[in-house]
Amino acid sequence: MDHIELTFAPGRQLVPVVPDWAPALVFEVYSEPIPQGSMRAMVQGKRAVIFSDNPRLKAWRRLVQATAMSAQGKGWKPISGAVVLAAEFYMPKPANRPKGRRVLPSVKPDDDKLCRALCDGLSSAGTYEDDARVVDLISRMRYAEPNPDLALPWEPVVPCARVAVWELGEERSWNDRPIVPFEDLPPYQPAQAGLIA
């Protein structure tokens, strides 16, 4: 897998956080990504029923499930070990956003709510045994840029989610590198955490 070299200070490089081996699964879901949203409860008869406050969520999760199952193919066994999940969410660009320059979707929906809905769909598809298997989650939210002069070469022009899933064996975790560049921080002091040494 090719990586883009990202720098965070002159002369230093930020190590890409996605694994450098082939993912177990890669697919795209062509539809506007829908966030998990809040859950609501109501009583029906003598039972409490919990449901999402977003009416489009159920259809989105079904689409994620169907697309993942199709990509998995017959004979797919749910990943039982640790999972690395990378997701790119391309949202529709609203008409009121600037048309002549790139802008980031730093508005609702929340990226973490998009990830929750995606993870539930993948769990339902049998991609992995349970959401708890996801130990590394890398996500980004961008606008699907309809203007080809502004879109980066790999970016879709329509709303969608791009998903990659890796199985992470414990032996591979010995190659971990920090995601956040902590080199310039002072050494840890127990008093920083409110502890008395």
Order of alpha helices (4+ residues) and beta strands (2+ residues): beta-beta-beta-beta-beta-alpha-beta-alpha-beta-beta
